[in-house]
Amino acid sequence: MNISAVITASVFLLISVAALVFLFVGNTPFARGTYRKFYRASCGVYISGALLVLILTIVMKGLPVIFVVISDVTIMFVFAFTVGLIYFMTRSIVEAADKAGKKNEPESEESKDSSGTE
């Protein structure tokens, strides 16, 4: 077994677990927002990918370190892209819904009084 590959895979697994812990106890929009369940679910997928790389590293004796690094970095970028996509898409959808809600609101009392109708 390639010890440096196992250590590298273990470090990436610890980073993914730290991200999940941060999503549970952190004080950011990701950790306390409406869509925190989606962020936690995507982090769970990130952890499972990092764990898979660690298991492959332990089982396959001659696995090169560069494979571990490339695999884990790719998984990390997919996680970051997914979280960013969830964040920016939900933000733009909420803004569009707010604008549509303001358009459909009935007229206020002030506008009715100023129009001269009683």
Chimera marker file (.cmm) of the C-alpha trace (Angstrom):
<marker_set name="trace">
<marker id="1" x="0.000" y="0.000" z="0.000" r="1" g="1" b="0" radius="0.5"/>
<marker id="2" x="1.216" y="3.467" z="-0.878" r="1" g="1" b="0" radius="0.5"/>
<marker id="3" x="1.282" y="5.294" z="2.466" r="1" g="1" b="0" radius="0.5"/>
<marker id="4" x="1.498" y="8.785" z="0.952" r="1" g="1" b="0" radius="0.5"/>
<marker id="5" x="-1.617" y="8.103" z="-1.163" r="1" g="1" b="0" radius="0.5"/>
<marker id="6" x="-3.507" y="6.870" z="1.912" r="1" g="1" b="0" radius="0.5"/>
<marker id="7" x="-2.483" y="9.937" z="3.896" r="1" g="1" b="0" radius="0.5"/>
<marker id="8" x="-3.505" y="12.249" z="1.045" r="1" g="1" b="0" radius="0.5"/>
<marker id="9" x="-6.893" y="10.562" z="0.698" r="1" g="1" b="0" radius="0.5"/>
<marker id="10" x="-7.376" y="10.730" z="4.466" r="1" g="1" b="0" radius="0.5"/>
<marker id="11" x="-6.663" y="14.463" z="4.504" r="1" g="1" b="0" radius="0.5"/>
<marker id="12" x="-9.244" y="15.069" z="1.786" r="1" g="1" b="0" radius="0.5"/>
<marker id="13" x="-11.764" y="12.961" z="3.702" r="1" g="1" b="0" radius="0.5"/>
<marker id="14" x="-11.121" y="15.046" z="6.827" r="1" g="1" b="0" radius="0.5"/>
<marker id="15" x="-11.669" y="18.225" z="4.784" r="1" g="1" b="0" radius="0.5"/>
<marker id="16" x="-15.019" y="16.922" z="3.564" r="1" g="1" b="0" radius="0.5"/>
<marker id="17" x="-16.106" y="15.943" z="7.089" r="1" g="1" b="0" radius="0.5"/>
<marker id="18" x="-15.019" y="19.376" z="8.328" r="1" g="1" b="0" radius="0.5"/>
<marker id="19" x="-17.201" y="20.969" z="5.632" r="1" g="1" b="0" radius="0.5"/>
<marker id="20" x="-20.178" y="18.927" z="6.832" r="1" g="1" b="0" radius="0.5"/>
<marker id="21" x="-19.554" y="19.876" z="10.462" r="1" g="1" b="0" radius="0.5"/>
<marker id="22" x="-19.326" y="23.514" z="9.382" r="1" g="1" b="0" radius="0.5"/>
<marker id="23" x="-22.690" y="23.214" z="7.615" r="1" g="1" b="0" radius="0.5"/>
<marker id="24" x="-24.240" y="21.960" z="10.861" r="1" g="1" b="0" radius="0.5"/>
<marker id="25" x="-22.702" y="24.423" z="13.334" r="1" g="1" b="0" radius="0.5"/>
<marker id="26" x="-21.570" y="27.372" z="11.194" r="1" g="1" b="0" radius="0.5"/>
<marker id="27" x="-23.118" y="30.809" z="11.180" r="1" g="1" b="0" radius="0.5"/>
<marker id="28" x="-23.254" y="31.573" z="7.454" r="1" g="1" b="0" radius="0.5"/>
<marker id="29" x="-26.112" y="31.708" z="4.930" r="1" g="1" b="0" radius="0.5"/>
<marker id="30" x="-25.163" y="28.176" z="3.883" r="1" g="1" b="0" radius="0.5"/>
<marker id="31" x="-25.528" y="26.790" z="7.399" r="1" g="1" b="0" radius="0.5"/>
<marker id="32" x="-28.660" y="28.605" z="8.512" r="1" g="1" b="0" radius="0.5"/>
<marker id="33" x="-30.493" y="29.403" z="5.284" r="1" g="1" b="0" radius="0.5"/>
<marker id="34" x="-33.658" y="27.925" z="3.884" r="1" g="1" b="0" radius="0.5"/>
<marker id="35" x="-31.781" y="25.577" z="1.590" r="1" g="1" b="0" radius="0.5"/>
<marker id="36" x="-29.349" y="24.208" z="4.189" r="1" g="1" b="0" radius="0.5"/>
<marker id="37" x="-30.681" y="20.671" z="3.683" r="1" g="1" b="0" radius="0.5"/>
<marker id="38" x="-29.593" y="20.788" z="0.058" r="1" g="1" b="0" radius="0.5"/>
<marker id="39" x="-26.127" y="21.998" z="1.042" r="1" g="1" b="0" radius="0.5"/>
<marker id="40" x="-25.828" y="19.217" z="3.602" r="1" g="1" b="0" radius="0.5"/>
<marker id="41" x="-26.987" y="16.623" z="1.085" r="1" g="1" b="0" radius="0.5"/>
<marker id="42" x="-24.426" y="17.764" z="-1.474" r="1" g="1" b="0" radius="0.5"/>
<marker id="43" x="-21.772" y="17.622" z="1.249" r="1" g="1" b="0" radius="0.5"/>
<marker id="44" x="-22.844" y="14.048" z="1.985" r="1" g="1" b="0" radius="0.5"/>
<marker id="45" x="-22.203" y="13.199" z="-1.655" r="1" g="1" b="0" radius="0.5"/>
<marker id="46" x="-18.814" y="14.906" z="-1.349" r="1" g="1" b="0" radius="0.5"/>
<marker id="47" x="-17.971" y="12.794" z="1.693" r="1" g="1" b="0" radius="0.5"/>
<marker id="48" x="-19.021" y="9.600" z="-0.065" r="1" g="1" b="0" radius="0.5"/>
<marker id="49" x="-16.750" y="10.422" z="-3.014" r="1" g="1" b="0" radius="0.5"/>
<marker id="50" x="-13.800" y="11.161" z="-0.748" r="1" g="1" b="0" radius="0.5"/>
<marker id="51" x="-14.467" y="7.960" z="1.185" r="1" g="1" b="0" radius="0.5"/>
<marker id="52" x="-14.584" y="5.965" z="-2.043" r="1" g="1" b="0" radius="0.5"/>
<marker id="53" x="-11.184" y="7.325" z="-3.065" r="1" g="1" b="0" radius="0.5"/>
<marker id="54" x="-9.793" y="6.409" z="0.369" r="1" g="1" b="0" radius="0.5"/>
<marker id="55" x="-11.168" y="2.857" z="0.096" r="1" g="1" b="0" radius="0.5"/>
<marker id="56" x="-9.725" y="2.485" z="-3.400" r="1" g="1" b="0" radius="0.5"/>
<marker id="57" x="-6.389" y="3.735" z="-2.106" r="1" g="1" b="0" radius="0.5"/>
<marker id="58" x="-6.374" y="1.175" z="0.702" r="1" g="1" b="0" radius="0.5"/>
<marker id="59" x="-7.529" y="-1.743" z="-1.465" r="1" g="1" b="0" radius="0.5"/>
<marker id="60" x="-5.379" y="-1.104" z="-4.539" r="1" g="1" b="0" radius="0.5"/>
<marker id="61" x="-1.746" y="-1.471" z="-3.544" r="1" g="1" b="0" radius="0.5"/>
<marker id="62" x="-0.002" y="0.477" z="-6.306" r="1" g="1" b="0" radius="0.5"/>
<marker id="63" x="-2.361" y="3.414" z="-6.730" r="1" g="1" b="0" radius="0.5"/>
<marker id="64" x="-0.323" y="6.548" z="-7.523" r="1" g="1" b="0" radius="0.5"/>
<marker id="65" x="-0.639" y="9.668" z="-5.411" r="1" g="1" b="0" radius="0.5"/>
<marker id="66" x="-1.427" y="11.818" z="-8.439" r="1" g="1" b="0" radius="0.5"/>
<marker id="67" x="-4.580" y="9.745" z="-9.053" r="1" g="1" b="0" radius="0.5"/>
<marker id="68" x="-5.714" y="10.403" z="-5.487" r="1" g="1" b="0" radius="0.5"/>
<marker id="69" x="-5.022" y="14.121" z="-5.763" r="1" g="1" b="0" radius="0.5"/>
<marker id="70" x="-6.759" y="14.501" z="-9.128" r="1" g="1" b="0" radius="0.5"/>
<marker id="71" x="-9.762" y="12.467" z="-7.973" r="1" g="1" b="0" radius="0.5"/>
<marker id="72" x="-10.223" y="14.330" z="-4.718" r="1" g="1" b="0" radius="0.5"/>
<marker id="73" x="-9.705" y="17.768" z="-6.245" r="1" g="1" b="0" radius="0.5"/>
<marker id="74" x="-12.266" y="16.926" z="-8.938" r="1" g="1" b="0" radius="0.5"/>
<marker id="75" x="-14.771" y="15.804" z="-6.319" r="1" g="1" b="0" radius="0.5"/>
<marker id="76" x="-14.119" y="19.000" z="-4.345" r="1" g="1" b="0" radius="0.5"/>
<marker id="77" x="-14.708" y="21.204" z="-7.402" r="1" g="1" b="0" radius="0.5"/>
<marker id="78" x="-17.948" y="19.372" z="-8.198" r="1" g="1" b="0" radius="0.5"/>
<marker id="79" x="-19.074" y="19.977" z="-4.608" r="1" g="1" b="0" radius="0.5"/>
<marker id="80" x="-18.155" y="23.668" z="-4.775" r="1" g="1" b="0" radius="0.5"/>
<marker id="81" x="-19.906" y="24.049" z="-8.142" r="1" g="1" b="0" radius="0.5"/>
<marker id="82" x="-23.045" y="22.350" z="-6.830" r="1" g="1" b="0" radius="0.5"/>
<marker id="83" x="-23.190" y="24.518" z="-3.712" r="1" g="1" b="0" radius="0.5"/>
<marker id="84" x="-22.605" y="27.651" z="-5.797" r="1" g="1" b="0" radius="0.5"/>
<marker id="85" x="-25.279" y="26.613" z="-8.260" r="1" g="1" b="0" radius="0.5"/>
<marker id="86" x="-27.791" y="26.015" z="-5.474" r="1" g="1" b="0" radius="0.5"/>
<marker id="87" x="-26.941" y="29.347" z="-3.863" r="1" g="1" b="0" radius="0.5"/>
<marker id="88" x="-27.078" y="31.549" z="-6.955" r="1" g="1" b="0" radius="0.5"/>
<marker id="89" x="-30.034" y="29.828" z="-8.615" r="1" g="1" b="0" radius="0.5"/>
<marker id="90" x="-32.217" y="29.923" z="-5.518" r="1" g="1" b="0" radius="0.5"/>
<marker id="91" x="-31.279" y="33.548" z="-4.902" r="1" g="1" b="0" radius="0.5"/>
<marker id="92" x="-32.298" y="34.558" z="-8.433" r="1" g="1" b="0" radius="0.5"/>
<marker id="93" x="-35.510" y="32.514" z="-8.232" r="1" g="1" b="0" radius="0.5"/>
<marker id="94" x="-36.462" y="34.139" z="-4.921" r="1" g="1" b="0" radius="0.5"/>
<marker id="95" x="-35.779" y="37.609" z="-6.355" r="1" g="1" b="0" radius="0.5"/>
<marker id="96" x="-37.940" y="36.849" z="-9.402" r="1" g="1" b="0" radius="0.5"/>
<marker id="97" x="-40.734" y="35.558" z="-7.171" r="1" g="1" b="0" radius="0.5"/>
<marker id="98" x="-40.574" y="38.717" z="-5.043" r="1" g="1" b="0" radius="0.5"/>
<marker id="99" x="-40.824" y="40.913" z="-8.130" r="1" g="1" b="0" radius="0.5"/>
<marker id="100" x="-43.780" y="38.909" z="-9.415" r="1" g="1" b="0" radius="0.5"/>
<marker id="101" x="-45.455" y="39.122" z="-6.006" r="1" g="1" b="0" radius="0.5"/>
<marker id="102" x="-45.069" y="42.910" z="-5.920" r="1" g="1" b="0" radius="0.5"/>
<marker id="103" x="-46.608" y="43.215" z="-9.385" r="1" g="1" b="0" radius="0.5"/>
<marker id="104" x="-49.659" y="41.189" z="-8.402" r="1" g="1" b="0" radius="0.5"/>
<marker id="105" x="-50.359" y="42.970" z="-5.110" r="1" g="1" b="0" radius="0.5"/>
<marker id="106" x="-53.683" y="44.868" z="-5.014" r="1" g="1" b="0" radius="0.5"/>
<marker id="107" x="-53.581" y="48.638" z="-4.999" r="1" g="1" b="0" radius="0.5"/>
<marker id="108" x="-53.025" y="50.286" z="-1.660" r="1" g="1" b="0" radius="0.5"/>
<marker id="109" x="-55.557" y="52.578" z="0.036" r="1" g="1" b="0" radius="0.5"/>
<marker id="110" x="-53.465" y="55.652" z="-0.728" r="1" g="1" b="0" radius="0.5"/>
<marker id="111" x="-53.583" y="55.105" z="-4.469" r="1" g="1" b="0" radius="0.5"/>
<marker id="112" x="-57.360" y="54.592" z="-4.329" r="1" g="1" b="0" radius="0.5"/>
<marker id="113" x="-57.854" y="57.865" z="-2.386" r="1" g="1" b="0" radius="0.5"/>
<marker id="114" x="-55.674" y="59.879" z="-4.749" r="1" g="1" b="0" radius="0.5"/>
<marker id="115" x="-57.573" y="58.685" z="-7.826" r="1" g="1" b="0" radius="0.5"/>
<marker id="116" x="-60.698" y="60.589" z="-6.706" r="1" g="1" b="0" radius="0.5"/>
<marker id="117" x="-63.097" y="57.655" z="-6.634" r="1" g="1" b="0" radius="0.5"/>
<marker id="118" x="-65.090" y="56.983" z="-3.508" r="1" g="1" b="0" radius="0.5"/>
<link id1="1" id2="2" r="1" g="1" b="0" radius="0.2"/>
<link id1="2" id2="3" r="1" g="1" b="0" radius="0.2"/>
<link id1="3" id2="4" r="1" g="1" b="0" radius="0.2"/>
<link id1="4" id2="5" r="1" g="1" b="0" radius="0.2"/>
<link id1="5" id2="6" r="1" g="1" b="0" radius="0.2"/>
<link id1="6" id2="7" r="1" g="1" b="0" radius="0.2"/>
<link id1="7" id2="8" r="1" g="1" b="0" radius="0.2"/>
<link id1="8" id2="9" r="1" g="1" b="0" radius="0.2"/>
<link id1="9" id2="10" r="1" g="1" b="0" radius="0.2"/>
<link id1="10" id2="11" r="1" g="1" b="0" radius="0.2"/>
<link id1="11" id2="12" r="1" g="1" b="0" radius="0.2"/>
<link id1="12" id2="13" r="1" g="1" b="0" radius="0.2"/>
<link id1="13" id2="14" r="1" g="1" b="0" radius="0.2"/>
<link id1="14" id2="15" r="1" g="1" b="0" radius="0.2"/>
<link id1="15" id2="16" r="1" g="1" b="0" radius="0.2"/>
<link id1="16" id2="17" r="1" g="1" b="0" radius="0.2"/>
<link id1="17" id2="18" r="1" g="1" b="0" radius="0.2"/>
<link id1="18" id2="19" r="1" g="1" b="0" radius="0.2"/>
<link id1="19" id2="20" r="1" g="1" b="0" radius="0.2"/>
<link id1="20" id2="21" r="1" g="1" b="0" radius="0.2"/>
<link id1="21" id2="22" r="1" g="1" b="0" radius="0.2"/>
<link id1="22" id2="23" r="1" g="1" b="0" radius="0.2"/>
<link id1="23" id2="24" r="1" g="1" b="0" radius="0.2"/>
<link id1="24" id2="25" r="1" g="1" b="0" radius="0.2"/>
<link id1="25" id2="26" r="1" g="1" b="0" radius="0.2"/>
<link id1="26" id2="27" r="1" g="1" b="0" radius="0.2"/>
<link id1="27" id2="28" r="1" g="1" b="0" radius="0.2"/>
<link id1="28" id2="29" r="1" g="1" b="0" radius="0.2"/>
<link id1="29" id2="30" r="1" g="1" b="0" radius="0.2"/>
<link id1="30" id2="31" r="1" g="1" b="0" radius="0.2"/>
<link id1="31" id2="32" r="1" g="1" b="0" radius="0.2"/>
<link id1="32" id2="33" r="1" g="1" b="0" radius="0.2"/>
<link id1="33" id2="34" r="1" g="1" b="0" radius="0.2"/>
<link id1="34" id2="35" r="1" g="1" b="0" radius="0.2"/>
<link id1="35" id2="36" r="1" g="1" b="0" radius="0.2"/>
<link id1="36" id2="37" r="1" g="1" b="0" radius="0.2"/>
<link id1="37" id2="38" r="1" g="1" b="0" radius="0.2"/>
<link id1="38" id2="39" r="1" g="1" b="0" radius="0.2"/>
<link id1="39" id2="40" r="1" g="1" b="0" radius="0.2"/>
<link id1="40" id2="41" r="1" g="1" b="0" radius="0.2"/>
<link id1="41" id2="42" r="1" g="1" b="0" radius="0.2"/>
<link id1="42" id2="43" r="1" g="1" b="0" radius="0.2"/>
<link id1="43" id2="44" r="1" g="1" b="0" radius="0.2"/>
<link id1="44" id2="45" r="1" g="1" b="0" radius="0.2"/>
<link id1="45" id2="46" r="1" g="1" b="0" radius="0.2"/>
<link id1="46" id2="47" r="1" g="1" b="0" radius="0.2"/>
<link id1="47" id2="48" r="1" g="1" b="0" radius="0.2"/>
<link id1="48" id2="49" r="1" g="1" b="0" radius="0.2"/>
<link id1="49" id2="50" r="1" g="1" b="0" radius="0.2"/>
<link id1="50" id2="51" r="1" g="1" b="0" radius="0.2"/>
<link id1="51" id2="52" r="1" g="1" b="0" radius="0.2"/>
<link id1="52" id2="53" r="1" g="1" b="0" radius="0.2"/>
<link id1="53" id2="54" r="1" g="1" b="0" radius="0.2"/>
<link id1="54" id2="55" r="1" g="1" b="0" radius="0.2"/>
<link id1="55" id2="56" r="1" g="1" b="0" radius="0.2"/>
<link id1="56" id2="57" r="1" g="1" b="0" radius="0.2"/>
<link id1="57" id2="58" r="1" g="1" b="0" radius="0.2"/>
<link id1="58" id2="59" r="1" g="1" b="0" radius="0.2"/>
<link id1="59" id2="60" r="1" g="1" b="0" radius="0.2"/>
<link id1="60" id2="61" r="1" g="1" b="0" radius="0.2"/>
<link id1="61" id2="62" r="1" g="1" b="0" radius="0.2"/>
<link id1="62" id2="63" r="1" g="1" b="0" radius="0.2"/>
<link id1="63" id2="64" r="1" g="1" b="0" radius="0.2"/>
<link id1="64" id2="65" r="1" g="1" b="0" radius="0.2"/>
<link id1="65" id2="66" r="1" g="1" b="0" radius="0.2"/>
<link id1="66" id2="67" r="1" g="1" b="0" radius="0.2"/>
<link id1="67" id2="68" r="1" g="1" b="0" radius="0.2"/>
<link id1="68" id2="69" r="1" g="1" b="0" radius="0.2"/>
<link id1="69" id2="70" r="1" g="1" b="0" radius="0.2"/>
<link id1="70" id2="71" r="1" g="1" b="0" radius="0.2"/>
<link id1="71" id2="72" r="1" g="1" b="0" radius="0.2"/>
<link id1="72" id2="73" r="1" g="1" b="0" radius="0.2"/>
<link id1="73" id2="74" r="1" g="1" b="0" radius="0.2"/>
<link id1="74" id2="75" r="1" g="1" b="0" radius="0.2"/>
<link id1="75" id2="76" r="1" g="1" b="0" radius="0.2"/>
<link id1="76" id2="77" r="1" g="1" b="0" radius="0.2"/>
<link id1="77" id2="78" r="1" g="1" b="0" radius="0.2"/>
<link id1="78" id2="79" r="1" g="1" b="0" radius="0.2"/>
<link id1="79" id2="80" r="1" g="1" b="0" radius="0.2"/>
<link id1="80" id2="81" r="1" g="1" b="0" radius="0.2"/>
<link id1="81" id2="82" r="1" g="1" b="0" radius="0.2"/>
<link id1="82" id2="83" r="1" g="1" b="0" radius="0.2"/>
<link id1="83" id2="84" r="1" g="1" b="0" radius="0.2"/>
<link id1="84" id2="85" r="1" g="1" b="0" radius="0.2"/>
<link id1="85" id2="86" r="1" g="1" b="0" radius="0.2"/>
<link id1="86" id2="87" r="1" g="1" b="0" radius="0.2"/>
<link id1="87" id2="88" r="1" g="1" b="0" radius="0.2"/>
<link id1="88" id2="89" r="1" g="1" b="0" radius="0.2"/>
<link id1="89" id2="90" r="1" g="1" b="0" radius="0.2"/>
<link id1="90" id2="91" r="1" g="1" b="0" radius="0.2"/>
<link id1="91" id2="92" r="1" g="1" b="0" radius="0.2"/>
<link id1="92" id2="93" r="1" g="1" b="0" radius="0.2"/>
<link id1="93" id2="94" r="1" g="1" b="0" radius="0.2"/>
<link id1="94" id2="95" r="1" g="1" b="0" radius="0.2"/>
<link id1="95" id2="96" r="1" g="1" b="0" radius="0.2"/>
<link id1="96" id2="97" r="1" g="1" b="0" radius="0.2"/>
<link id1="97" id2="98" r="1" g="1" b="0" radius="0.2"/>
<link id1="98" id2="99" r="1" g="1" b="0" radius="0.2"/>
<link id1="99" id2="100" r="1" g="1" b="0" radius="0.2"/>
<link id1="100" id2="101" r="1" g="1" b="0" radius="0.2"/>
<link id1="101" id2="102" r="1" g="1" b="0" radius="0.2"/>
<link id1="102" id2="103" r="1" g="1" b="0" radius="0.2"/>
<link id1="103" id2="104" r="1" g="1" b="0" radius="0.2"/>
<link id1="104" id2="105" r="1" g="1" b="0" radius="0.2"/>
<link id1="105" id2="106" r="1" g="1" b="0" radius="0.2"/>
<link id1="106" id2="107" r="1" g="1" b="0" radius="0.2"/>
<link id1="107" id2="108" r="1" g="1" b="0" radius="0.2"/>
<link id1="108" id2="109" r="1" g="1" b="0" radius="0.2"/>
<link id1="109" id2="110" r="1" g="1" b="0" radius="0.2"/>
<link id1="110" id2="111" r="1" g="1" b="0" radius="0.2"/>
<link id1="111" id2="112" r="1" g="1" b="0" radius="0.2"/>
<link id1="112" id2="113" r="1" g="1" b="0" radius="0.2"/>
<link id1="113" id2="114" r="1" g="1" b="0" radius="0.2"/>
<link id1="114" id2="115" r="1" g="1" b="0" radius="0.2"/>
<link id1="115" id2="116" r="1" g="1" b="0" radius="0.2"/>
<link id1="116" id2="117" r="1" g="1" b="0" radius="0.2"/>
<link id1="117" id2="118" r="1" g="1" b="0" radius="0.2"/>
</marker_set>
